Amino acid sequence: MMEPVNVAIIYYSSTGTVHALAQAVAEGAEKAGARVRLRRVAETAPPEAVDSNPAWARHLQDAAEIAEAGLDDLDWADATLFGSPTRFGNPSSQLRAFIDTTSPLWQEGRLADKVYSAFTASGTAHGGQESTILALANTFYHWGGIIVPPGYTDPVQFQTGNPYGTSHVAGEGPPGEVVLRAAHHQGRRVVEVAAALKAGRAA
């Protein structure tokens, strides 16, 4: 019997939108049989910036019990999904700050040949969702990762319309049923591909 797939979901969320997507991705991965670590990256914004937005300050308190991401989570994982709000078409500086600490693992080749995927949210419909996911993929290429997008591999993808990764327009309110189903699908698909790779290597 093969060991289950280890999946790390590493995300940054300021007001809770990406957090909701991360939880749905985690549920999809768990239902597909994976061992899952849900991890948030450290908040690097100054307290006065956080306190200037009540929703930001509230979410930081609400998420305090979720463990912070560490390099051991990436090392442990067979597959990692990264979640970030879009910041001017790029991942948040908080998530980038975590990624910038990964050089020791990268230099040892410990991030290569693993599965990676990404998801995002933006304030507006054309707020840089695709470019944020593509920007994260630049890192996966450097790592020698195997990028697994959701594509159009499930009927829900024809409703959400983003083959790059699950995305949500935060300006329209919290993620609804369709977006959360897309997040479930993305988590499941990543597990299925990672499991096939793991089985192939074991054989």
BELMOBEL-V530659 format. One record per residue. N is the residue number from 1. RES is the residue in one letter. NEAR is the number of other C-alpha atoms within 10 Angstrom. D_FIRST is the distance of its C-alpha to the first C-alpha in Angstrom with 2 decimals. Layout:
n->N res->RES near->NEAR d_first->D_FIRST
n->N res->RES near->NEAR d_first->D_FIRST
//
This chain:
n->1 res->M near->4 d_first->0.00
n->2 res->M near->8 d_first->3.77
n->3 res->E near->10 d_first->6.60
n->4 res->P near->16 d_first->9.03
n->5 res->V near->26 d_first->12.15
n->6 res->N near->22 d_first->15.15
n->7 res->V near->28 d_first->18.35
n->8 res->A near->26 d_first->21.84
n->9 res->I near->27 d_first->24.74
n->10 res->I near->25 d_first->27.92
n->11 res->Y near->28 d_first->31.17
n->12 res->Y near->28 d_first->34.88
n->13 res->S near->26 d_first->36.85
n->14 res->S near->22 d_first->40.51
n->15 res->T near->20 d_first->41.34
n->16 res->G near->21 d_first->37.97
n->17 res->T near->22 d_first->37.38
n->18 res->V near->25 d_first->34.61
n->19 res->H near->24 d_first->33.17
n->20 res->A near->17 d_first->32.92
n->21 res->L near->30 d_first->31.19
n->22 res->A near->31 d_first->28.72
n->23 res->Q near->17 d_first->27.88
n->24 res->A near->22 d_first->27.34
n->25 res->V near->29 d_first->25.09
n->26 res->A near->26 d_first->23.05
n->27 res->E near->20 d_first->22.85
n->28 res->G near->24 d_first->21.72
n->29 res->A near->28 d_first->18.92
n->30 res->E near->20 d_first->17.82
n->31 res->K near->14 d_first->18.03
n->32 res->A near->20 d_first->15.74
n->33 res->G near->16 d_first->13.00
n->34 res->A near->26 d_first->14.00
n->35 res->R near->18 d_first->15.16
n->36 res->V near->20 d_first->18.85
n->37 res->R near->21 d_first->21.86
n->38 res->L near->20 d_first->25.16
n->39 res->R near->20 d_first->27.87
n->40 res->R near->26 d_first->31.54
n->41 res->V near->20 d_first->33.62
n->42 res->A near->16 d_first->36.78
n->43 res->E near->17 d_first->40.00
n->44 res->T near->11 d_first->42.52
n->45 res->A near->11 d_first->45.37
n->46 res->P near->8 d_first->48.45
n->47 res->P near->10 d_first->48.91
n->48 res->E near->9 d_first->52.03
n->49 res->A near->10 d_first->50.14
n->50 res->V near->19 d_first->47.50
n->51 res->D near->12 d_first->50.24
n->52 res->S near->10 d_first->52.21
n->53 res->N near->12 d_first->49.65
n->54 res->P near->11 d_first->49.03
n->55 res->A near->14 d_first->45.79
n->56 res->W near->17 d_first->44.45
n->57 res->A near->17 d_first->45.52
n->58 res->R near->15 d_first->44.07
n->59 res->H near->17 d_first->40.63
n->60 res->L near->17 d_first->40.51
n->61 res->Q near->10 d_first->41.11
n->62 res->D near->12 d_first->38.66
n->63 res->A near->15 d_first->35.78
n->64 res->A near->10 d_first->36.64
n->65 res->E near->9 d_first->33.72
n->66 res->I near->12 d_first->31.11
n->67 res->A near->13 d_first->30.10
n->68 res->E near->16 d_first->31.55
n->69 res->A near->21 d_first->29.43
n->70 res->G near->16 d_first->29.12
n->71 res->L near->14 d_first->28.04
n->72 res->D near->9 d_first->25.07
n->73 res->D near->19 d_first->23.68
n->74 res->L near->22 d_first->23.91
n->75 res->D near->17 d_first->22.49
n->76 res->W near->15 d_first->19.40
n->77 res->A near->20 d_first->18.80
n->78 res->D near->25 d_first->16.89
n->79 res->A near->30 d_first->19.40
n->80 res->T near->29 d_first->22.75
n->81 res->L near->25 d_first->25.17
n->82 res->F near->22 d_first->28.77
n->83 res->G near->31 d_first->31.34
n->84 res->S near->32 d_first->35.07
n->85 res->P near->34 d_first->38.35
n->86 res->T near->23 d_first->40.49
n->87 res->R near->16 d_first->43.39
n->88 res->F near->13 d_first->45.91
n->89 res->G near->18 d_first->43.21
n->90 res->N near->21 d_first->41.01
n->91 res->P near->25 d_first->38.29
n->92 res->S near->19 d_first->39.77
n->93 res->S near->17 d_first->41.07
n->94 res->Q near->20 d_first->38.87
n->95 res->L near->24 d_first->35.64
n->96 res->R near->16 d_first->37.26
n->97 res->A near->14 d_first->38.22
n->98 res->F near->18 d_first->34.58
n->99 res->I near->15 d_first->33.58
n->100 res->D near->10 d_first->36.52
n->101 res->T near->12 d_first->35.00
n->102 res->T near->17 d_first->31.94
n->103 res->S near->14 d_first->33.79
n->104 res->P near->11 d_first->32.43
n->105 res->L near->16 d_first->28.79
n->106 res->W near->15 d_first->30.07
n->107 res->Q near->11 d_first->32.12
n->108 res->E near->9 d_first->29.16
n->109 res->G near->12 d_first->27.19
n->110 res->R near->17 d_first->24.60
n->111 res->L near->26 d_first->25.02
n->112 res->A near->17 d_first->24.68
n->113 res->D near->17 d_first->21.98
n->114 res->K near->21 d_first->20.69
n->115 res->V near->25 d_first->21.20
n->116 res->Y near->28 d_first->24.39
n->117 res->S near->27 d_first->26.25
n->118 res->A near->28 d_first->29.32
n->119 res->F near->30 d_first->31.34
n->120 res->T near->32 d_first->34.90
n->121 res->A near->29 d_first->37.96
n->122 res->S near->24 d_first->41.68
n->123 res->G near->17 d_first->44.89
n->124 res->T near->13 d_first->46.14
n->125 res->A near->14 d_first->44.91
n->126 res->H near->10 d_first->45.57
n->127 res->G near->18 d_first->44.92
n->128 res->G near->21 d_first->42.69
n->129 res->Q near->31 d_first->39.25
n->130 res->E near->21 d_first->38.36
n->131 res->S near->17 d_first->39.93
n->132 res->T near->27 d_first->38.06
n->133 res->I near->28 d_first->34.65
n->134 res->L near->18 d_first->35.93
n->135 res->A near->15 d_first->37.24
n->136 res->L near->22 d_first->33.83
n->137 res->A near->19 d_first->32.47
n->138 res->N near->10 d_first->35.02
n->139 res->T near->15 d_first->33.11
n->140 res->F near->20 d_first->29.76
n->141 res->Y near->13 d_first->31.51
n->142 res->H near->11 d_first->32.76
n->143 res->W near->21 d_first->29.34
n->144 res->G near->17 d_first->27.93
n->145 res->G near->19 d_first->25.66
n->146 res->I near->18 d_first->24.17
n->147 res->I near->19 d_first->26.14
n->148 res->V near->20 d_first->24.64
n->149 res->P near->21 d_first->27.45
n->150 res->P near->24 d_first->27.30
n->151 res->G near->16 d_first->29.88
n->152 res->Y near->15 d_first->30.91
n->153 res->T near->13 d_first->27.47
n->154 res->D near->14 d_first->28.10
n->155 res->P near->10 d_first->31.39
n->156 res->V near->17 d_first->31.83
n->157 res->Q near->22 d_first->32.31
n->158 res->F near->13 d_first->35.50
n->159 res->Q near->12 d_first->36.77
n->160 res->T near->17 d_first->36.12
n->161 res->G near->14 d_first->36.93
n->162 res->N near->20 d_first->35.23
n->163 res->P near->16 d_first->32.78
n->164 res->Y near->22 d_first->32.58
n->165 res->G near->26 d_first->30.97
n->166 res->T near->33 d_first->31.65
n->167 res->S near->30 d_first->35.22
n->168 res->H near->26 d_first->37.75
n->169 res->V near->20 d_first->41.52
n->170 res->A near->19 d_first->42.13
n->171 res->G near->11 d_first->45.80
n->172 res->E near->12 d_first->44.97
n->173 res->G near->10 d_first->43.49
n->174 res->P near->15 d_first->39.96
n->175 res->P near->20 d_first->37.04
n->176 res->G near->12 d_first->37.19
n->177 res->E near->9 d_first->34.77
n->178 res->V near->13 d_first->34.47
n->179 res->V near->21 d_first->33.76
n->180 res->L near->23 d_first->31.19
n->181 res->R near->21 d_first->29.42
n->182 res->A near->28 d_first->29.53
n->183 res->A near->29 d_first->27.99
n->184 res->H near->24 d_first->25.15
n->185 res->H near->25 d_first->24.65
n->186 res->Q near->31 d_first->24.75
n->187 res->G near->32 d_first->22.07
n->188 res->R near->23 d_first->19.80
n->189 res->R near->22 d_first->20.64
n->190 res->V near->28 d_first->19.97
n->191 res->V near->29 d_first->16.41
n->192 res->E near->17 d_first->15.84
n->193 res->V near->16 d_first->17.37
n->194 res->A near->26 d_first->15.68
n->195 res->A near->23 d_first->12.16
n->196 res->A near->12 d_first->13.49
n->197 res->L near->17 d_first->14.88
n->198 res->K near->17 d_first->11.87
n->199 res->A near->14 d_first->9.91
n->200 res->G near->9 d_first->13.25
n->201 res->R near->8 d_first->13.78
n->202 res->A near->8 d_first->10.61
n->203 res->A near->6 d_first->11.80
//
